[in-house]
Structure formats: structure tokens, C-alpha cells
Amino acid sequence: MLNSYSFSGLSIISQDGFIQNSSIKIRNNRIAGIGGQKADYNIDFNNRYYLYPGIINVHDHLRGNYLPKVGPKNGNFYLNWSVWDYDLQHSKVRDEREKNTVQDLYLLSAYKNLFSGAITVNDHFPHAENEKYISVLPIRIITNYTLEHSCASFSLKWGDGIETEHKRAVEKNFPFIIHCEEGFDRETQNSLVKLEKMGCLDDHNVLIHCIGFSNSDIRKVSRAGASIVWCPGSNMYMFNVTCKIREILKAGINVSIGTDATHSGSANIIDEMQFARKTYRKIYSEDLDAKTIFDMVTINPARAFRIQDDLGSIAPDKRADFLVLKPRRRDPYEAFVNMRMQDIELLVLDGKPIYGMSAYKDFFEKNGSGFTRTRANKKEIYVKGDPAGLMKRIWKATGKKKHLKFIPLDL
């Protein structure tokens, strides 16, 4: 196992800005330094690649990533999330999905994220449902959080109540996650008022969707220091509207982007970033800055989940989580937002490679076992685990050669 190594000859997007033709040193899964002396084991990238922090997908349904989508009929939109959930539970695609084991569904979601550069993910589901699968996944799943599904009487009863779960979050310095105003009925639109009356609106809150927020709601959230998760793909597909994102950003609220489930949202975090920009441009007739989008999948979710000392940016002493990218644009943030899955050259989680081109065979071999060699996007790759074997199990379970956009294997 490599406890110390370095990368050289690449441009680094660090917390201090864009550093060209530099190097980075890793020791014991942490960033030991940027620039300076190389380690005994070094990979030279010949000034062809950019190095970013690993992407954080702040909201995904790790049991529910499958295709096709399930949405409103005849161009209509849903009144709230529960109507969509009813349609999903009674759909043929859900019946097909459930022919697979829950563990394989979690693995499928993990590879959905991995192949798009997201190596830290927060799962939509509560601890009791996901904790038994986390250890087998090739990516990092956030485990330090409390949650309730929503404020409505028809909420999924996941926790021990909003007040109890929020109190635990405060005591443990965890985020408290809750879906907020995901719909248009009166009860759903009253969610923020309920949180406020309970004394449960503060800087621990991670509020998902928020499509019903008024300008007054936005001011309240800003004063409280709460964070918001924006899922424009899912919002537009289900409701034909998304949150007042420009007003939310102007209010200084910490905003992150999440994919939601592929049953309603984008195929992966890359598509979601690009859809977010397209949606913003369509609504406001102006562009959303690429650096802002970059922050929404790196440092902003790290702040929302109170893990910014470890993740979200490239800086000494932080965890060695990297995305090495072959850029399509010279500007580092435009290159990031406009990337494609096939542009990802290497992914490193806690100092260990989890995905990369076959050129890095020696790097993988020096970091132990548990990798397979396969093909994705018409290239030979190394990847942690066995996604090709996973897909073959899914084909066997469903009785069909299922192809999913977010799994780019050449099978």
C-alpha cells in the first residue's frame, strides 16, 4: 500500500485558486502539501490535466436509481411529492427495479455517482435502511446526520419527530435534513412556518427542494443560516418549476446541488450541473457563473454537512479526495461544468484510487486488491469493485439486458 506519493505536472484547483503546472503530495490519506518536493512515488501528468476536489452529491436516492423516469401524465404537474411517490409505487419500472436485491440497487447508485466523479454522497433514506450496505460501496456515504422526511401529516415517518431529531443534530453538531415545501398544497406550503414555530430552524438545517419558498421564507432561511439543496432536474420534471434560485443566492444562503433519484431527476451529477445552468438561463435570461456551480458540488455541501475541515476543497491536511480531469475548456470552472464522464482520468478517495484509465495500472496495483479491469466509454479502465458483474446480475434478475445511461460500461 502506498502511504506516501505525489502527483506532478498538473493544474490544481485549490481553495486558494487556480495553480498551474504544480504538484500535490499525499501522506496517510491526507494532503501533505501543494507544490514543492515530489515523493519517491510520483505520477507526472505532463501538464495535460486539471485536479479538483472530489464531487459531493448532497441528495440522492441510493435505493431508487433506475430508469425510465416516472412523471406526471399529459404534460401536467404534481401537487406534491406524495402523488409522484404513489405513481412510482404503482409503476412497472418499480416492479422491475425491485426484482434486484437491495444491495445491488445500492451498488448501482454508487456507480452512478462514481462514474460522474461524485465520490461522497448523502442518501435520501434513513440510517435504519442504508447502514447495512455502506461498507460494500466503492464510494463514501455520509453517515453523520439526523433527519425527518418532511413537515406534512403525510410525511414518511423516518425519525423520532422533527423536534427530537433536530435536538440530536444540535447536540452532535450534525446536519438536520428535511424536505421542505416540495409541492403546492396548503400544508406543504406551510412547512417553514412549522419548523420556525417548533424552534427547529437554524444553521443545522439542510432543506431539500424549497420550491414553494416566498421571498419572506428566503429571508427567514438566510437569517437562520440554514442550507438549501437545489434539485432542478427533479423539480422541473415533477412540478414544472423550481425554487427561486436567484433570490436564494442573492440572500447569501449556502446552496448545494443534488441529483435526487433518476426516476425523476437527472442521470447523474454532471447532467444535473449542466441542467441547473440551462434552467437558470431559461428562467432569468442570464448565465449562472461556472465557479458558483463548482462550489455547489464541492465546498457548499461540505459546509452544509459540517465536514468542510475534511472535504470540499484542495488544501493541506484535508482528506485526499481528487478528481483528475482532461479539460475541454481552458478556464478551470468552465472545464468542470462542461465535463463529460469520459473526461474523468482518475478518481482518488482517501488517497486511494477508485477509478482510472488503464495507464495507471501500477498505481492501482500498489494500492491493494479489490479492483477490476473493464471498459467504459470505449476506454479500458480500472475501477473499485465489479460494476460489470453487477450489471450482469441485474440482467439476470430482470430477464433483460438493461442499459442505464449513468452506467457507461461497454458490455
Phi, psi and omega per residue, in radians:
M1 nan 2.412 3.110
L2 -1.498 2.002 3.066
N3 -1.627 -0.300 3.140
S4 -2.538 2.297 3.083
Y5 -2.826 3.078 3.111
S6 -2.521 2.735 2.956
F7 -1.989 2.400 3.101
S8 -2.326 2.958 3.079
G9 1.160 0.700 3.063
L10 -2.489 2.868 3.098
S11 -1.690 2.291 -3.003
I12 -1.925 2.242 3.066
I13 -1.665 1.615 -3.060
S14 -1.730 3.077 3.114
Q15 -1.182 -0.263 3.118
D16 -1.708 0.034 3.105
G17 2.133 -2.849 -3.037
F18 -1.620 2.020 -3.106
I19 -1.962 1.944 -3.071
Q20 -1.514 2.632 3.062
N21 0.815 1.071 -3.058
S22 -2.209 -2.969 3.129
S23 -2.485 2.841 3.115
I24 -2.446 2.411 -3.103
K25 -1.999 2.392 -3.101
I26 -2.073 2.361 3.058
R27 -2.465 2.175 3.095
N28 0.920 0.836 3.031
N29 1.263 0.104 3.133
R30 -2.102 2.802 3.062
I31 -1.367 2.010 -3.116
A32 -1.495 -0.450 3.125
G33 3.072 2.793 3.099
I34 -2.062 2.246 -3.028
G35 1.348 3.090 3.072
G36 1.538 -2.720 -2.986
Q37 -1.246 2.494 3.097
K38 -1.447 2.720 3.055
A39 -1.390 2.960 3.115
D40 -1.045 -0.637 3.056
Y41 -1.817 2.054 -3.069
N42 -2.366 2.466 2.991
I43 -1.926 2.137 3.124
D44 -1.695 2.079 -3.105
F45 -1.614 0.080 2.985
N46 0.971 0.581 3.049
N47 0.993 0.618 -3.135
R48 -1.958 -0.106 -2.975
Y49 -2.333 2.774 3.055
Y50 -1.935 2.477 3.102
L51 -1.972 2.198 -3.114
Y52 -2.121 2.867 2.923
P53 -1.171 2.628 3.080
G54 -1.052 2.515 -3.124
I55 -1.254 2.508 3.037
I56 -1.959 2.045 3.051
N57 -1.641 1.884 -2.919
V58 -1.440 -0.161 3.123
H59 -2.719 1.908 3.111
D60 -2.494 2.688 3.092
H61 -1.773 1.625 -2.970
L62 -1.258 -0.244 3.002
R63 -1.660 -0.196 -2.935
G64 -2.099 0.523 3.092
N65 -1.714 1.888 -3.080
Y66 -2.811 2.955 3.136
L67 -2.414 2.663 0.192
P68 -1.433 3.104 3.103
K69 -1.267 2.833 3.016
V70 -2.177 2.122 -3.067
G71 -2.543 -3.084 -3.115
P72 -1.174 2.618 -3.065
K73 -1.620 2.620 3.013
N74 1.011 0.639 3.063
G75 1.271 0.205 3.109
N76 -1.453 -3.028 3.060
F77 -2.394 2.835 -3.098
Y78 -1.451 2.639 3.057
L79 -1.290 -0.711 3.060
N80 -2.755 3.106 -3.050
W81 -1.053 -0.533 -3.030
S82 -1.163 -0.515 3.121
V83 -1.219 -0.713 3.045
W84 -1.078 -0.754 -3.123
D85 -1.078 -0.675 3.091
Y86 -1.071 -0.813 3.130
D87 -1.076 -0.715 3.126
L88 -1.094 -0.825 -3.092
Q89 -1.109 -0.395 -3.111
H90 -1.898 0.359 -3.088
S91 -1.726 2.738 3.089
K92 -1.184 -0.610 -3.114
V93 -1.183 -0.586 3.085
R94 -1.189 -0.689 3.082
D95 -1.062 -0.736 3.108
E96 -1.154 -0.781 -3.139
R97 -0.994 -0.742 -3.051
E98 -1.320 -0.016 2.988
K99 -1.268 -0.309 3.115
N100 -1.533 2.738 3.059
T101 -1.219 2.700 3.115
V102 -1.091 -0.675 3.120
Q103 -1.066 -0.718 3.119
D104 -1.186 -0.573 3.065
L105 -1.148 -0.679 3.076
Y106 -1.158 -0.715 3.092
L107 -1.107 -0.709 3.104
L108 -1.014 -0.772 3.137
S109 -1.185 -0.642 3.106
A110 -1.068 -0.750 3.136
Y111 -1.279 -0.535 2.996
K112 -0.935 -0.798 -3.127
N113 -1.283 -0.813 -3.099
L114 -0.998 -0.823 -3.083
F115 -1.168 -0.217 3.097
S116 -1.928 0.216 3.049
G117 1.537 0.027 3.118
A118 -1.564 1.939 -3.076
I119 -1.967 -0.064 2.971
T120 -2.222 2.256 -3.010
V121 -2.413 2.491 2.939
N122 -1.799 2.274 -3.117
D123 -1.567 2.431 3.100
H124 -1.060 -0.468 -2.978
F125 -1.599 2.768 -3.093
P126 -1.303 2.910 -3.090
H127 -0.948 -0.728 -3.065
A128 -1.060 -0.448 -3.107
E129 -1.625 -0.507 -3.008
N130 -1.919 -0.286 -2.972
E131 -1.132 -0.486 -3.109
K132 -1.283 -0.249 -3.088
Y133 -1.834 -0.253 -3.004
I134 -1.026 -0.705 -3.025
S135 -1.165 -0.360 -3.101
V136 -1.649 -0.046 -3.051
L137 -1.517 2.585 -3.091
P138 -1.445 -0.003 -3.137
I139 -2.143 3.054 3.113
R140 -1.590 2.271 3.039
I141 -1.900 2.261 3.128
I142 -1.187 2.275 -3.103
T143 -2.037 -0.274 -3.097
N144 -1.613 1.605 3.104
Y145 -2.853 2.797 2.888
T146 -2.105 2.810 -3.113
L147 -2.801 2.745 2.805
E148 -2.302 2.695 -3.063
H149 -1.182 -0.947 -3.128
S150 -2.848 -3.127 -3.089
C151 -1.590 -0.194 -3.002
A152 -1.323 2.775 3.098
S153 -1.125 -0.414 3.126
F154 -1.688 0.327 3.085
S155 -1.082 2.605 2.965
L156 -1.209 2.219 -3.022
K157 -1.467 1.478 -3.037
W158 -1.638 -0.738 -3.048
G159 -1.864 -2.763 -3.138
D160 -1.779 0.425 -3.138
G161 1.828 2.614 -3.050
I162 -1.010 -0.847 -3.076
E163 -1.130 -0.718 3.135
T164 -1.164 -0.798 -3.115
E165 -1.174 -0.661 3.101
H166 -1.152 -0.717 3.113
K167 -1.059 -0.725 3.098
R168 -1.075 -0.717 3.132
A169 -1.062 -0.762 3.136
V170 -1.123 -0.786 -3.113
E171 -1.105 -0.637 -3.073
K172 -1.685 -0.047 -3.040
N173 1.024 0.787 3.098
F174 -1.838 2.831 2.920
P175 -1.306 2.595 3.019
F176 -1.951 1.995 -3.008
I177 -1.738 2.357 3.085
I178 -2.721 2.391 3.008
H179 -1.220 2.359 -3.042
C180 -2.352 2.128 3.080
E181 0.932 0.917 3.047
E182 -1.670 1.210 -3.133
G183 2.667 -3.064 -2.952
F184 -2.143 -0.090 3.103
D185 -1.206 2.824 -3.017
R186 -1.063 -0.729 -3.101
E187 -1.143 -0.778 3.121
T188 -1.112 -0.680 -3.124
Q189 -1.223 -0.211 -3.128
N190 -1.702 0.189 -3.008
S191 -1.056 -0.819 -3.073
L192 -1.146 -0.632 3.096
V193 -1.075 -0.730 3.116
K194 -1.084 -0.804 3.127
L195 -1.048 -0.729 -3.115
E196 -1.144 -0.775 -3.130
K197 -1.133 -0.540 3.101
M198 -1.356 -0.146 -3.062
G199 1.289 0.501 -3.039
C200 -2.038 0.499 3.081
L201 -2.055 1.867 3.140
D202 -2.743 -2.871 -3.034
D203 -1.353 0.018 3.015
H204 -1.485 -0.284 -3.035
N205 -1.244 2.326 2.919
V206 -2.038 1.842 -2.997
L207 -1.719 2.109 -3.062
I208 -1.631 2.266 2.994
H209 1.473 -1.300 3.045
C210 1.075 0.583 -3.053
I211 -1.249 -0.325 -3.128
G212 -1.637 0.114 -3.044
F213 -1.127 2.289 2.971
S214 -1.502 3.032 3.071
N215 -1.088 -0.591 3.084
S216 -1.151 -0.722 3.080
D217 -1.046 -0.754 -3.128
I218 -1.074 -0.727 3.121
R219 -1.119 -0.676 3.120
K220 -1.113 -0.772 -3.139
V221 -1.138 -0.683 3.114
S222 -1.104 -0.786 3.132
R223 -1.126 -0.606 -3.121
A224 -1.301 -0.380 -3.103
G225 1.403 0.319 3.136
A226 -1.317 2.826 3.096
S227 -1.857 2.703 3.134
I228 -2.160 2.456 3.039
V229 -1.876 2.156 -3.098
W230 -1.786 2.153 3.112
C231 -2.176 1.240 -3.003
P232 -1.079 -0.612 -3.128
G233 -1.044 -0.874 3.129
S234 -1.158 -0.738 -3.126
N235 -1.038 -0.839 -3.085
M236 -1.213 -0.601 -3.135
Y237 -1.230 -0.712 -3.070
M238 -1.518 -0.611 -2.955
F239 -2.160 -0.140 -3.101
N240 1.060 0.455 3.103
V241 -2.816 2.724 3.027
T242 -2.271 -3.090 -3.102
C243 -1.195 2.924 3.100
K244 -1.353 1.277 -2.938
I245 -1.141 -0.657 3.138
R246 -1.122 -0.758 3.125
E247 -1.155 -0.647 3.120
I248 -1.115 -0.765 3.127
L249 -1.179 -0.702 3.120
K250 -1.115 -0.478 3.122
A251 -1.362 -0.039 3.091
G252 1.388 0.304 -3.128
I253 -1.329 2.469 3.096
N254 -1.295 1.992 -3.049
V255 -2.028 2.331 3.041
S256 -2.107 2.767 3.086
I257 -1.838 2.352 3.043
G258 -2.243 2.739 -3.079
T259 -1.498 -0.402 -2.918
D260 1.024 -2.930 -3.126
A261 -1.404 2.613 3.075
T262 -1.203 -0.237 3.039
H263 -1.141 -0.327 3.125
S264 -2.376 -0.429 -3.036
G265 -1.838 -2.835 -3.128
S266 -1.246 2.848 -3.095
A267 -1.144 -0.613 3.129
N268 -2.810 -3.104 -3.036
I269 -1.204 -0.506 3.082
I270 -1.138 -0.855 3.102
D271 -1.058 -0.653 -3.112
E272 -1.162 -0.733 3.087
M273 -1.044 -0.802 -3.101
Q274 -1.214 -0.623 3.070
F275 -1.190 -0.635 3.103
A276 -1.033 -0.767 -3.139
R277 -1.162 -0.755 3.125
K278 -1.084 -0.745 -3.130
T279 -1.142 -0.769 3.123
Y280 -1.041 -0.768 -3.137
R281 -1.113 -0.692 -3.127
K282 -1.173 -0.695 -3.078
I283 -1.334 -0.742 -2.947
Y284 -1.924 -0.062 -3.118
S285 0.978 0.608 3.042
E286 -2.629 2.866 -3.032
D287 -1.585 2.587 3.009
L288 -1.652 2.116 -3.044
D289 -0.971 2.371 -3.103
A290 -1.082 -0.630 3.116
K291 -1.114 -0.630 3.094
T292 -1.110 -0.759 3.117
I293 -1.139 -0.746 3.077
F294 -0.960 -0.828 3.134
D295 -1.071 -0.564 -3.089
M296 -1.201 -0.246 3.119
V297 -2.131 0.230 3.122
T298 -2.312 -1.575 -3.022
I299 -1.252 -0.598 -3.121
N300 -1.109 -0.859 3.069
P301 -1.114 -0.566 3.075
A302 -1.083 -0.707 3.090
R303 -1.171 -0.749 -3.121
A304 -1.041 -0.651 -3.102
F305 -1.692 0.155 3.004
R306 1.075 0.641 3.127
I307 -2.149 0.380 -3.063
Q308 -1.190 -0.308 3.071
D309 -1.268 -0.348 -3.130
D310 -1.891 -0.621 -2.957
L311 -2.314 2.972 2.979
G312 1.765 -0.265 3.117
S313 -2.741 2.876 3.106
I314 -1.670 1.964 -3.133
A315 -2.786 2.660 3.116
P316 -0.952 2.461 3.101
D317 1.396 -0.158 3.063
K318 -1.374 2.843 3.105
R319 -1.088 2.519 -3.102
A320 -1.452 1.365 3.059
D321 -1.941 2.008 -3.029
F322 -2.297 2.627 2.914
L323 -2.148 2.051 3.091
V324 -1.778 2.165 -2.945
L325 -2.163 2.415 2.935
K326 -1.493 1.899 -2.944
P327 -1.330 2.495 3.027
R328 -1.651 -0.285 3.123
R329 -2.243 2.692 3.122
R330 -1.261 -0.755 3.104
D331 -1.107 2.224 -3.022
P332 -1.120 -0.567 -3.114
Y333 -1.398 -0.634 3.034
E334 -1.159 -0.663 3.084
A335 -1.068 -0.696 -3.129
F336 -1.160 -0.871 -3.073
V337 -1.195 -0.515 -3.101
N338 -1.702 0.229 -3.131
M339 -1.175 2.828 2.970
R340 -2.139 2.830 -3.114
M341 -0.959 -0.685 -3.071
Q342 -1.263 -0.145 3.102
D343 -1.457 -0.229 -3.116
I344 -1.322 2.080 -3.074
E345 -1.574 -0.654 -3.053
L346 -2.788 2.455 3.022
L347 -2.151 2.345 -3.131
V348 -2.222 2.250 3.121
L349 -2.103 2.122 -3.108
D350 0.920 0.675 3.085
G351 1.448 -0.050 -3.091
K352 -2.005 2.385 3.137
P353 -1.212 2.445 3.062
I354 -2.130 -0.226 3.128
Y355 -2.807 2.446 3.076
G356 -3.124 2.896 3.106
M357 -1.209 2.780 -3.077
S358 -1.134 -0.294 3.086
A359 -1.064 -0.337 -3.100
Y360 -1.795 0.484 -3.141
K361 -0.912 -0.809 -3.099
D362 -1.102 -0.668 3.119
F363 -1.098 -0.742 3.085
F364 -1.137 -0.800 -3.082
E365 -1.129 -0.551 3.118
K366 -1.366 -0.065 3.124
N367 -1.977 0.519 2.999
G368 1.581 -2.805 -3.058
S369 -1.894 -2.952 3.104
G370 1.609 0.221 3.129
F371 -1.944 2.664 3.005
T372 -2.165 2.692 3.060
R373 -1.817 2.258 -3.114
T374 -2.642 -2.902 3.129
R375 -2.203 2.386 3.072
A376 -2.522 2.433 -3.130
N377 0.898 0.648 3.089
K378 1.135 0.470 3.099
K379 -2.308 2.607 3.034
E380 -1.388 2.310 -3.088
I381 -2.329 2.823 2.879
Y382 -1.934 2.464 -3.107
V383 -2.574 2.533 3.087
K384 -1.205 2.338 -3.111
G385 1.448 -2.763 -3.042
D386 -2.438 1.319 -3.130
P387 -1.133 -0.525 3.103
A388 -1.148 -0.740 3.074
G389 -1.108 -0.645 3.080
L390 -1.047 -0.827 -3.116
M391 -1.110 -0.637 3.119
K392 -1.164 -0.609 3.057
R393 -1.160 -0.677 3.122
I394 -1.143 -0.724 3.100
W395 -1.065 -0.731 -3.129
K396 -1.168 -0.746 -3.097
A397 -1.164 -0.645 -3.071
T398 -1.627 -0.251 -3.128
G399 1.301 0.353 3.120
K400 -2.609 2.688 3.120
K401 -1.463 1.418 -3.026
K402 -1.292 2.241 3.046
H403 -1.962 2.273 -3.108
L404 -2.101 2.267 -3.030
K405 -0.970 -0.588 -3.035
F406 -1.479 -0.018 3.060
I407 -2.006 1.694 -2.966
P408 -1.547 0.557 -3.127
L409 -1.253 2.524 3.077
D410 -1.634 1.516 -3.095
L411 -2.022 nan nan
